[in-house]
Amino acid sequence: MSVTSADLECNTADHHGRERGRDDSTCSIATPSHPHTASADTSRIFITDAILNGLPPHIAQVIAGHSNINTTMGYNAVYPAQAIEAHRSFIARRRSLRPHDEYRAVTTEEWKEFLDHFERRKLALGSCGRAFGTDCIHEHACVRCPVLIVDPNERGRLVEIRDNLNDRIAEAEREGWLGEVEGLSVSRDAAEEKIMQLDARQKKKDSPVFMGIPSFSQIAVRVGSADVSWIPLRYLGLG
């Protein structure tokens, strides 16, 4: 038995029609001339089996060609607890394929090193955002570093550093230390940028959020231009 393009078109329309909740009587029943290429039962069996075996629902959505994750979950005949246990089993199977050294117990020295890393990230101006196990690429020139997370409470200290850099630049220019001027200028510009970022963040935090509530003048103009003939005069203060 061959399936024509018209049959496929009919079955595709029926499939999407079911997704939208429509009941198309011309295609809802499979016949020898109009077989269903992807019935609801087939989709339900496939999606349920896939999720039970640990496939994430959003991946099943892509495979099934659904535009909405709720459509995919509608075909899923699995309780949430079963899905969680199936996903845990899937993770366990994946871990069994990985080298056992990756899942060994962490030693006391390794855990202490991990905690010490975050302790070493604490700075006078805030904290360093570099990744674990990486060295400082700016040789601890924290003012220049883009991953420096400045504490808003330390803005005064950052201003003092900026002012000190300006004084040192003036001294270097007076003494003719041009190489010193260039290096200090880079640090001064970085400090200025961080101060501007702090100010912009604080301004955004302190500024009121407009919720779209109209003012009295806007309401008056809107009411004045609207047809209020149907409103009783006593409600308008005229009766």
N, C-alpha and C positions, 0 to 999 in steps of 0.2 A: 504494500500500500504506500503510495507516494503522498507527500504533504506539499501542497502548492503554496505559493506566496500568499494567496488569498486566505488560505487556512491559517498560516502563521500570523497574518495581519489580524484576523478575527480573534485568534487565541491571545495575541498580545493585547488587543483592545480589551478582551475579557479580563485578563490578568490585572491591567491597570484600572479597569472599572471596578473590580473587587476591592482594590486598594482605596478607591475613593468612595466606597460604600454603595456603588450603583449595582443594579441587578439587570444585566443585559440578557433578555430572554432568548436572543438569537444565538448567543454563544455560551450560555451558562451550562449547557448539557453537552457532554462529549458524544460524538457520533462517529461512525466509520468514515464519513466524509469530512468531518471537522474534529479531529482528535485534539485533545489538550496537550500542548507541548510542555507546559509548566503549570500544573494544577496547584490549587491551594494546599492539597494534601501532600503533594511532592515537596513543595516549598517548606511546609511545616515539618516534614520528616527530616529534610536536609538541614534546616536551620537549627532544629532541636538537637539533632545528633552532633552538629558542629559545635554548638555551644556547650553541650555536655562533655565534649572531648577537649574543652579548654579554649576554643577559638573565641577571641573577644567579640562582643556583639557588633562593634563598629566595623570590624573586618568582615563579618557575615553580611552586614548591610551593603558593603561595597560589592561583595561577590554576588549577592542577590539582585543588585541594581536598584535598591530602594533609595529614594531621595530623602526619606525621613527614618530616623532610627526607631521611632515608635511603630512604624509599619513592620520592621524586622522583628521587634519584640512581640508584636501581635502574632506572628507565626511561631514564636518560641513557646513551646509547651513545657517549660521548665520552671520550677519554683526558684526564687532567688537563692535560697540556701543551697540547692543543688548546683546552681551555677557557680556559687562561690567555692564549693567543694571541688567541682570539676576544674575550675581555674587553678586551685591550689595543687591539684593532681598534675595539671599541665606544667606548672612551674617546677614541681618536683621531678617530673620526667626530663624537663630541659636541664635542670641542675645535674641530674645524673649523667648527662652527656658531657658536662664540663670537667676540667681537671679538678681532682679532689683538693689540691692545694689552695684553690680559690675559695673554698668554703671551710677551711680549717678554723679552729678556735683562735681568737686573737690573744696574743700573749700580753702579759702585764706591761712589758716594756713598750710594745707597739701601741697599746692604749694610752699609756702615759705620753708617748711622743705625739699622738693625735691630739690629746688635750693641750699639751704644751704649745702646739702650733697656734692654737687660737689665743693662748696667753701672749705669745710673741707678736700677735697682730694688734695688740692694744698700743696706741700711740698717744702722744700729747694732744694731737688735734682730732683724734677719733679712733678709727681702726683701719687696718689694711685689708683690702678685699682680694688679695691674691689667693690662688688655689692652694690646697693642701699639698705639701711636698715640693713646692716650687720656691725658688730663691727670688729675692728682690732684683728686678731687672734694672732699676734705677739707682742701685748702690745706696739705698736708704735715703735718697733725696726725696723725701715724702711729699714736699710741697709741689714738686713737679709731677708726681705720679698720678695718672688718671684713675687708678683704682683706690686712691685714698678716700675713705668715707668720713667726711668731716662732721664732727658733732656740732649741732647748732649752738650748744652752750659754750663752745670753744671759739666762737667768732672773734671775741676780743683778742684772744691769743694770736689768731691768724692776722688780725689787723696790726698787731704789734710786730709780727714777722714782716709784713709788707712794708711798714714804716721803717723798720731796721734795714731792710734791703734797699729802700730809697736812700737812706743815709749812706750806706756803703757804696752805692752807685755814685752818689755825689762825690764821696771821698776818692773813689777810683778815677773818676773823670778829672778831679783836681790834681791828682798825682800822676795822671797819664798812664794808668794801668788799663789799657784798652781791652786786654784779654779778660781781666777781672770784670770789666763792665759788661761784656757780652754774656758771661755766665750768670752774673747776678741779675741781669735783665730778664733772662729766661725764667729764673725762679720768681722774680717780681711779677711777671705777667701771669704765671701759673697761680700765684697767690691771689692776684686781682680776679682772675676767672673764678676761683673757688669762692671768693667773697660774693661775687655777683650771683653765683648759683645759690648760695645760702640765702641771699636777699630775695631772689626770685621765688625760692621755695617758701620762705616765710610770708612773702606778700600773697602768694597763692593760698596759703593756709589761712591767713587772716582776712582775706577778701570775702565778702558775703557772696553766697550763691543765689543767683536769681532763679526763682522757682516758677517764673511765668505768671505770677499773680498780677492782674491788671491794676493800675492805679485808679483813683477816683475819677480823674479827668478822662481816662480811657473809657470807663464805664459810662460816664455822662455822655460822651460823644456817641458811644454805641447805642445807648438808649434813645438819645435825641434823634438819631438817624433811623431808628427802627419803627415799625408800625406797632403802636401801642393802643390802637383804637379798641382792641378787644379786652383790654385790662380795665376793670371797674375803676371809676374815678376816685373812689375812696382809698384804693391802694396806691394811687399816685399822689395823694394828699390834696386832691382838687375837689373832693366831694364831702 
